Amino acid sequence: MKRKYSICLCLLIMIFISGCASVQYNFSLKNTLSVFLLNNENGRFFCIPVQYMDYYQIEKFDFNSGNILIGDYEILLNRNDINIFIYLNEEADETGGSDNSFNMIYSEKKGQILLSNMEEPQAVKQESDGIMKHYYIFIEKYLSDDDIKNIIREYKKGNVNSRMIVEYDLVLDGEPQNGNGMLDDFELYDGAAIDPQWFPPNLNFFKAMYLR
């Protein structure tokens, strides 16, 4: 009888441990539209959408450095372990709306350039035309198992205040523009932080690419 009790107790402990290990978090990032924590068939990743809408041509984009700080855990954004995709719509209005589609003009995966058409001649846009060039630059950083474990650890500690920084250089109509970047503060959140239905119109292409 004691042996049966001992076996049952061991089974209960195993079930309890298994249940704890299977806890799933549906993390998102709250109070920001500058960086998103997403999931696809390749795993969890951060996506930073950088946008430019104007009459000039971006002839070059060079990523320099960056990091994402989740609580006290720092995830470095090194060029050799991020993906960069750049799309262009040459017929956009000031909200980013257009009847035309975006075309990929640049792609880079982990430091290897796969496509580079940014310097090809484009039609000159004038302010009187009422249409602009709309660039979407997507910076992706996929997470390792250790990254995910550390993010969960920070969340369990209640350490959810977070920050993102990226730095890059541009060439606009032949003129170097060095020292560009983005910085934003946000919170790690378990759940849907914002309904994409309420995103501003300039995020429509982001939604189509990443949230369909």
N, C-alpha and C positions, 0 to 999 in steps of 0.2 A: 504494500500500500504506500509506503514511504517513497518507493522507487517511482511509482506512477505519479505521485505528487511532484517529485523532483523533475520528471520529464515534462509534465504540464507547465511547471514554472519556467523551465528553460524555453519552451515553445512560446510562452507569453512574452518573455523578454525579447526573443528574436523577432516576434511580430511587432513589438513596440519600437525596437531599433529600426526595423525595416520601414515602419510608418514614418518615423522621424526623418529618415534619409530621403523619403519620397516627397517631402514638402517642396512645392514648386512656388516660385515667385514670378509674378508678371510685372517686372520692373518697367517703369517709364520715367520720364524726366519732367518735373513739374516747374511751372513758371518760366518756361523758355520756349522759343520757336527757332533757336539758333543751333540746337543739337538734339538728336533723337536717339533713343536706345531701341533698336529693332531686332527682329528675329526672322530668319529665313532658313532655307534648306541647308545652308552652309554654317549656320550657328548664329549666335548673338553678335551684334555689332553696333557701334556708334556711327551715325551718319550726320555730317555737318554740311548743310546746304548753304553755299555762299552765292549771293546773287548780285549782278550788276545790270542796271538798265540805263542806257544812255545812247548817245549818237556816235561814240568812239568805237574803235575796234580794239579788243584785247588781243594782242599779238603773242603774248607769252605769259605763262603762269608758272612761277617757281615756288614750290612749298619749301619753307625753311625749317620750321620747328613748331612744336605745340605740345600740349598735354591736357588731359582730362583728370581732374582731381575729384574723386568720389569720397566724401568724408576726408580721411587722412590718407587714402590710397591713391597713388599717382600712377596714371597710365600714360606713358610717353607716346607721342605721335612722331615716330621717325619715318622719314621718307621711304626707307626700305621695308617697312611693314604696314603701309597703308595703300589704299587704292584711291585714284583720282580720276573722275570722269567729268568732262566739260561738254555742255550742250549749248547750242546757239539757236535762237529764234530771231530772225532779222526783221520781223514784221509785228512787233509787240506794241501795245499801248502802255500808258504810264502805270497801269495796274498789273501789267504782265499778261493781260488777255490777248488772244490772237486767234485768227482762223487758221493760221499755219501751224506746222508742227516744229518741234525742236529736233535738231540734227546733232549727232555726236561729232565733235571736232577734235577731241583729245581724250586719250585714255592711257592710264599708267597703273600698273599693278606691281606693288612692292619694289618700286624704283625702276622698273623696266617699262620704257615707253613703247606702247603698242600702236598708237595712232597719234599723229600730230599734224593737224591741218589749220592751226590757229592763224598762221601767217599768210594764208592764201588771201588774195585780194577780195574785198567785199564792196558792195554798193555803198556809196557815201550817203549818210542820212543827214537831213537838215531838220532843224527844229520846226520849220514851217510844214514839214510833211506830216507831223502828228504821230509818227511811228518811230519806234526805237529798236535798238538791238538789246535782246534780253539774254544774258548769259546765266547759266546754272552750273555751278562748280560743286560737285558732290565729293566730299572727302569721307572715306570709309575706314573704320578701324575695327577689325574682327577681334573678339576676345578669346583668350586662352581659358582653359579650365581654372587655372590659378587666378586669373582676373575675376572670373565669376565668383569663385570662393571668397575672394577678398571683398568684393562688392557686397555679397551676402553678409559677411562679417561686419562691415561698416553699418549696414542697415540694421542688423540685430542690436548693435550698440546704440542705435538712434543717431548715428553720425551721418546725417543725410544732406547737410549743406555742401554743395558741390560747385565746381567752376570749370570752365573750358577756355583755353587760349590757343589760337593758331596764328602763325606769322608767315607771310609770303610776300614775294615781289611780283610786280606786274610790268608789262610794257604796253602802253596805250598809245596807239597811232605813232609808233616809233619812239616814244619818250619813256625811258625807264621810270617807274614809280616804286621805289623801294620802301620797305618798312611798313607794309600794309598788314592788317590783322583784324582779328575779332576776339572779343572777350565777353563772357556772359556768366552770370551766377544762376544756379537753379537748385532744385531739390530732387533727390532720389525718392521715388514713390512706387509703392506696390499697387498697381492698378492702372487704369486708363487716366492719364493726367489731363488730357484735353480731347474733346470730340473733334475729329478732323472735319466734320460738317461745318464747324465754325472757324476754320482756318481762313485767313485773308486770301483774296484771289491770286496773289503772287505765288502762293504755295500750291496751286493746282497741279503744276507739272511734278512737283515733289510727291504729291498724293498719288498721281497716276503711276509714278515710277516705283514707289516703295510701299504704298498702303492699299494696293488693289487686291 
